[in-house]
Structures are given as structure tokens and as C-alpha cells.
Amino acid sequence: MEEALMTRVPRSEYPRPNFRRDNWLCLNGEWDFSIGEKTLDRKIIVPYACETALSGIEDKGFHKTVWYRRTFTLPGEMGGKNILLHFGAVDYRCDVWVNGQYIRSHTGGQTGFAADITDAVDQTGDNVIEVKAEDDYRDLEMPRGKQFWELNSRSIFYSRTTGIWQTVWLEAVEPLYLVGCHITPEFDRRAVRFEYQLSEIAKKIAFDISFQGTAAANLTVAPQSCKGSVTIGLDQTGLQAWNFQEDLAWTPENPRLFDAKITVYGENGTTDRVDTYFGMRKVSIENGRFLLNNREYYQKLVLDQGYWEQSLLTAPSDEDFIKDIRLTKAMGFNGVRKHQKVEDPRYLYHADRLGLLVWGEIGAAYVYSREYAHRIYSEWMEAVERDYNHPCIVAWTPLNESWGVPEIKVDRQQQAHCNALMYMTKSVDDTRVVMDNDGWEHTCGDLLTIHDYSPSGEKLRKHFESMESVLTMTPGGRSLFADGYGYRGQPILVTEFGGVKYAPESDLARSWGYCEENDLGAYTRKYAELTRAILDSPLIQGYCYTQLTDVENEENGLLTYHRDIKIPLDTIRKINEGTWEG
């Protein structure tokens, strides 16, 4: 292993930029590690999973149990404070100890967790964190996404991720601190609502809002309990000269963000300060049309698996998130459907500030059972809770293509599970649209979404030429609706299509795509033909092309796994705009 790899601290940027504190310590970098028995006789680079090259191990075998150990000392500025230990994500179940004291467990490989370790920490000496992660590759009740249960990746299924795969960090806080805060834009009222939770009752809490350096609004309240809610109007003096819809609203084309500082005061002064932000945007449906900020909005999405060749689910660097978003926008897409993955908060932050719609999704399981249902209810709610404040997220997708609910067409229990996920989501977030079962066998979701991998534009045109042809189609050989359900006037989107493989120089024995072109000109024309067929249908209000990049054996991306360009970006943009005349 190269010395430079062992000594640098990767992914050292603040991991949660929409809830930022100054007093923190990144624990990424070299950890002791072992697979199976607790020998801890190897080294690994966190936050990269042991299956990846950047971890320094790159062992893609089956790993049911892995162990980690890291020694740290607290910086002086953390002395005397309460210490919070955060894990961005550990796949799948883990236990954590600090200095031999058991701290907590967590189940769910796609969401993070935290623990107050103050009582276990030595404030002046060395401290030891130990983590045991368990990830049973045979367990198909486990929400896992594209992680394959066979040894080698194949077609649409990829290498596994075991253990820590997002940033580990410490935060120092006073006993009185801000535990969390939901920020909800109330677009039509030109106001924003803050729902906060404190560790203890504070003397007061102050909210200071600014826009592009201009003071916009402020409010100070004296909480009567640890939880509270305040609504702040944004029509105060500082913003009266601005046109709200044109100058202050968030869109992918103009991703304007408000900055907010939340300050907590105790009897002896300031005890906590958090920097955050929000975007004023509204998602709604009226008369069967999808609206963004009360205006009809056509979504042009690309399916994004969020995998990298050297690091799988973990981006090699923060710059790689930015690169993917810039490439996506340069191709004329205004959003992504993050597929079978709860994406890193750093990606969502960059989508917020650079302007890109995101459909939030979770990795699926592949069999239905009570155990699976309990698992996904918990993990999905954690994902929605974590990412609630991101303006880029406009849709939630808890289920895809009947994965985890294979008998949903006829099984009332699986239909009820699907509906439960949807209504649970709406019960905690009514500001976004929520899917039921993306692709086919729908129940009662907000959108009618269809996956259609027809290999020709002519077939796509026939499928979407009339409401009768749409409602009688059988995508993937499946019914469009589950038994007992039907069309209720929802907006119609084609949320998977294309998947055309173009990899004439590939040396992969099992290279895969939904269809294939070996000539660049033919590949370009095929992409244009398929996209134009959807753009020309007045019934369709958006689409999602499969996919952004090649991933392992699946070589049907618009970009290679290395993010090299296949079709010139400007050509793809013109095709998405409907102006290409090639």
C-alpha cells in the first residue's frame, strides 16, 4: 500500500453541510481492521469499504463480519465539552464501543447514526473506538439495493459494500445544544417554518436569515419546552425590493439559497450555534400536472447509481460529486433519480447549491417478510428524516419495480405494505410527491411512473400516443396497476427507458445493456430517437434516461465508469432540448 494513501485524511470536508458546527474532528483515514475474527491486524482507509481499491484492501469476497479500531485524542478546543460520535453509514448492522464501554448498535446500511460518548471519553488521553459490522450477503430480507448476493457482479447488480462507507466524525457541544431542526418553506405565504428540538430547555433561541449577504429576517423566542416551532416571514425590509418568484425562489436553473444561523442561549450566554440554509421552493400537483413553484415543470432526469470504480458507493472525493452534477447539467438534464441508494449528504448539498432535482430512493430488499417490512420502515424513515431539509429533493421513491414486494400485483398484504410506506412518508413530509412502486404494479402513488425499455422510438411512440395505449401497456411484462387499483389522473412520467449499451472497446466478458449499438453515430441517433419519442408525447410530463454512467458490467451509461464522455455533451443537451438535427 502506498505511503501517501496511508497518511492522508480522505473525505475530510464537513460531512453534514446543512447543519454545520465549527467544533468537530474528522476520524477518516487509517484504522486497524480485520475480516472475520477480531485480530485487527490489517490497515484500512476509512470511509472506503474493504471491497474497494481506495480502502487499501480491495477484497470483493463475501464478508459476514468485519472489525475496526481507531485511537484518537481530543483537541484542546473540545476539552470539557459533551462529545458526539457520528457515523455517516455502516453497512449493515454494527456495534460500537469506546474505551471498552459499549455505546450502541445500529441496523441499516444506508443511513447514519450518532451517540453521546461523553461518559466514555478520556478528555486528556488516548481513546479507542471499536466497531463490529455484520453484513450477511445471503440475507435477501435486507435492504441492499444493487449489492449482489452472488460472488461476482452481473448485469444490473454490482459489488457489495461491507462496513463503514461514509465519514466518521466527532462534534463537541455543550449540555444545552440544538439536536435537530426541520426547515419547511411555506412558498405561498412567503415564509419559512423552523421546527426545532433542543437537548434541554433554553433561555432563548435566535434565528437569523440572510440572502446573498443581505439580512432578510430574524426572530428570537423563549422556548417553553425542548421542542418548538416558529414561522418567519420573508417580506421584511431587506427583501422588499426583490421579486419573490423571479429573484428568491429555488429552481434548478436558479438555485437560490437562504442562509440561516440558529443560536441557542442558556443562562450564561451562547451554548450552541448551527449554520444551515434552505431554498424557497414548492412541489405540487394540480389538474394532473407536476408543478414547481406553482408553474408547470417538465422533469428531464437521468438514472444515477452513485458508484465509482475505485470506491463503489463512496465518492473518491467531494470533487467527484461536483463533477457528476456538472456533467449531468451540461447534458441538459435538470435532475437525477438516485437509484437504489440513499446518497451521501454532500452530494445533496452540491445539488442544492448547483441546482439539480433529486428523487430520493432507498436500496431494496428482494423478498417480502415481516422482518423485511420492519427493517425498511425504520431505515426509510431515517432517510426521510435526514434529508428533509434539502430543497433539491422533490420526490421520494421507497419501492422500485416490485423489488421486496414480488407478489404486489395480487397480494393484499404487500399492497398494504406499499401503501403504508407511502403514507408513512407523507405523514412526516407532505411537501414532496411520493411514489408507491416505481415502474409498474402501482397502487395509489402521486405519480404514474412507467419503465419502458422498448428498443425503438417507434414502439415508444405507440405506447404513449393515447391514454388508452398508456393504460393498457404491460411494462416489463407486468401490469401497470396492482389488482384493485387504477388510474386517478396522476401526472405520467417515463422513469426508466433507454439503457442502450455503447462499449465497442470493452473487454468485459459479461458486458451488458438493454440493447446495443457499436457505432457512435448509430448510438447517438438511437439516444435521440428514444428521447424524441417521449418528448413528442403530450401525455408525458417527464422522463428518466438509463443511465448516467457505466457501472461494472452494466455498460449502458452516457458516460463511462471513469466519467469519460461517449456522446459530446452539447449533442446530448440538444437532444434533451429537442433541438438536435443530426
Secondary structure, DSSP 8 states (H G I E B T S, - for coil): --HHHHHS-SS-S-S-TTSB-SSEEE--EEEEEEESSTT--EEEEETS-TTSGGGT----S--SEEEEEEEE---GGGTTSEEEEEES-EESEEEEEETTEEEEEEE-SSS-EEEE-GGG--SSS-EEEEEEEE--TT-TTS--TTB-SSSS-BTTBB----EE-S-EEEEEE-SS-EEEEEEEEEGGGTEEEEEEEESS--SEEEEEEEETTEEEEEEEE--SSSEEEEEEES-SGGGTTS-IIIIIBB-SSSB--EEEEEEEEETTEEEEEEEEEE-B--EEEETTEEEETTEE--EEEEEE---BTTTBTS-SSHHHHHHHHHHHHHTT--EEEE-SS---HHHHHHHHHHT-EEEEE----SS--HHHHHHHHHHHHHHHHHHTT-TTEEEEE--BTTTT-TTTTT-HHHHHHHHHHHHHHHHH--SSEE-SSBBSSB-S-SSEEEEE--SSHHHHHHHTSSHHHHHT--GGGS-SB-TT----S--EEEEEEE-EE--TT---TT-B-SEE--SHHHHHHHHHHHHHHHHT-TTEEEEEEE-SB-BTTB---SB-TT--BSS-HHHHHHHHHT----
